[in-house]
Amino acid sequence: MECVEWEERARAGEPATPARSRRSRAVLLVVMGFVGVVALAVVTAL
């Protein structure tokens, strides 16, 4: 996942700034957590 992010950044020509990386990681964590909760809910429902 990190590799893809670096590739996209390189393609877009954006510098990999620490602030952006930190925000991106935070968003990724929230999304992954949300997906985990949804998956858990689905498994529990089954």
Distance bins in CASP14 RR format, pairs under 12 A and 6 or more apart:
PFRMAT RR
TARGET T0000
AUTHOR 0000-0000-0000
RMODE 2
METHOD distances of the structure
MODEL  1
1 7 0 0 0 0 0 1 0 0 0 0 0
1 8 0 0 0 0 0 1 0 0 0 0 0
1 24 0 0 0 0 0 1 0 0 0 0 0
1 25 0 0 0 0 0 1 0 0 0 0 0
1 28 1 0 0 1 0 0 0 0 0 0 0
1 29 0 0 0 0 0 1 0 0 0 0 0
1 31 0 0 0 0 0 1 0 0 0 0 0
1 32 0 0 0 0 1 0 0 0 0 0 0
2 8 0 0 0 0 0 1 0 0 0 0 0
2 9 0 0 0 0 0 1 0 0 0 0 0
2 16 0 0 0 0 0 1 0 0 0 0 0
2 21 0 0 0 0 1 0 0 0 0 0 0
2 24 0 0 0 0 1 0 0 0 0 0 0
2 25 0 0 0 0 1 0 0 0 0 0 0
2 28 0 0 0 0 1 0 0 0 0 0 0
3 9 0 0 0 0 0 1 0 0 0 0 0
3 10 0 0 0 0 0 1 0 0 0 0 0
4 10 0 0 0 0 0 1 0 0 0 0 0
4 11 0 0 0 0 0 1 0 0 0 0 0
4 24 0 0 0 0 0 1 0 0 0 0 0
4 28 0 0 0 0 0 1 0 0 0 0 0
5 11 0 0 0 0 0 1 0 0 0 0 0
5 12 0 0 0 0 0 1 0 0 0 0 0
5 14 0 0 0 0 0 1 0 0 0 0 0
5 16 0 0 0 0 1 0 0 0 0 0 0
5 20 0 0 0 0 0 1 0 0 0 0 0
5 21 0 0 0 0 1 0 0 0 0 0 0
5 24 1 0 0 1 0 0 0 0 0 0 0
5 25 0 0 0 0 1 0 0 0 0 0 0
5 27 0 0 0 0 0 1 0 0 0 0 0
5 28 0 0 0 0 1 0 0 0 0 0 0
6 12 0 0 0 0 0 1 0 0 0 0 0
6 13 0 0 0 0 0 1 0 0 0 0 0
6 14 0 0 0 0 0 1 0 0 0 0 0
6 15 0 0 0 0 0 1 0 0 0 0 0
6 16 1 0 0 1 0 0 0 0 0 0 0
6 20 0 0 0 0 0 1 0 0 0 0 0
6 21 0 0 0 0 1 0 0 0 0 0 0
6 24 0 0 0 0 0 1 0 0 0 0 0
7 13 0 0 0 0 0 1 0 0 0 0 0
7 14 0 0 0 0 0 1 0 0 0 0 0
7 16 0 0 0 0 0 1 0 0 0 0 0
8 14 0 0 0 0 1 0 0 0 0 0 0
8 16 0 0 0 0 0 1 0 0 0 0 0
8 20 0 0 0 0 0 1 0 0 0 0 0
8 24 0 0 0 0 0 1 0 0 0 0 0
9 15 0 0 0 0 1 0 0 0 0 0 0
9 16 1 0 1 0 0 0 0 0 0 0 0
9 17 0 0 0 0 1 0 0 0 0 0 0
9 20 0 0 0 0 1 0 0 0 0 0 0
9 21 0 0 0 0 1 0 0 0 0 0 0
9 24 0 0 0 0 1 0 0 0 0 0 0
10 16 0 0 0 0 1 0 0 0 0 0 0
12 20 0 0 0 0 0 1 0 0 0 0 0
14 20 1 0 0 1 0 0 0 0 0 0 0
14 21 0 0 0 0 0 1 0 0 0 0 0
14 24 0 0 0 0 0 1 0 0 0 0 0
15 21 0 0 0 0 0 1 0 0 0 0 0
16 22 0 0 0 0 0 1 0 0 0 0 0
16 24 0 0 0 0 1 0 0 0 0 0 0
16 25 0 0 0 0 0 1 0 0 0 0 0
17 23 0 0 0 0 1 0 0 0 0 0 0
17 24 0 0 0 0 1 0 0 0 0 0 0
18 24 0 0 0 0 0 1 0 0 0 0 0
18 25 0 0 0 0 0 1 0 0 0 0 0
19 25 0 0 0 0 0 1 0 0 0 0 0
19 26 0 0 0 0 0 1 0 0 0 0 0
20 26 0 0 0 0 0 1 0 0 0 0 0
20 27 0 0 0 0 0 1 0 0 0 0 0
21 27 0 0 0 0 0 1 0 0 0 0 0
21 28 0 0 0 0 0 1 0 0 0 0 0
22 28 0 0 0 0 0 1 0 0 0 0 0
22 29 0 0 0 0 0 1 0 0 0 0 0
23 29 0 0 0 0 0 1 0 0 0 0 0
23 30 0 0 0 0 0 1 0 0 0 0 0
24 30 0 0 0 0 0 1 0 0 0 0 0
24 31 0 0 0 0 0 1 0 0 0 0 0
25 31 0 0 0 0 0 1 0 0 0 0 0
25 32 0 0 0 0 0 1 0 0 0 0 0
26 32 0 0 0 0 0 1 0 0 0 0 0
26 33 0 0 0 0 0 1 0 0 0 0 0
27 33 0 0 0 0 0 1 0 0 0 0 0
27 34 0 0 0 0 0 1 0 0 0 0 0
28 34 0 0 0 0 0 1 0 0 0 0 0
28 35 0 0 0 0 0 1 0 0 0 0 0
29 35 0 0 0 0 0 1 0 0 0 0 0
29 36 0 0 0 0 0 1 0 0 0 0 0
30 36 0 0 0 0 0 1 0 0 0 0 0
30 37 0 0 0 0 0 1 0 0 0 0 0
31 37 0 0 0 0 0 1 0 0 0 0 0
31 38 0 0 0 0 0 1 0 0 0 0 0
32 38 0 0 0 0 0 1 0 0 0 0 0
32 39 0 0 0 0 0 1 0 0 0 0 0
33 39 0 0 0 0 1 0 0 0 0 0 0
33 40 0 0 0 0 1 0 0 0 0 0 0
33 41 0 0 0 0 0 1 0 0 0 0 0
34 40 0 0 0 0 0 1 0 0 0 0 0
34 41 0 0 0 0 0 1 0 0 0 0 0
35 41 0 0 0 0 0 1 0 0 0 0 0
35 42 0 0 0 0 0 1 0 0 0 0 0
36 42 0 0 0 0 1 0 0 0 0 0 0
36 43 0 0 0 0 1 0 0 0 0 0 0
36 44 0 0 0 0 0 1 0 0 0 0 0
37 43 0 0 0 0 0 1 0 0 0 0 0
37 44 0 0 0 0 0 1 0 0 0 0 0
38 44 0 0 0 0 0 1 0 0 0 0 0
38 45 0 0 0 0 0 1 0 0 0 0 0
39 45 0 0 0 0 0 1 0 0 0 0 0
39 46 0 0 0 0 0 1 0 0 0 0 0
40 46 0 0 0 0 0 1 0 0 0 0 0
END
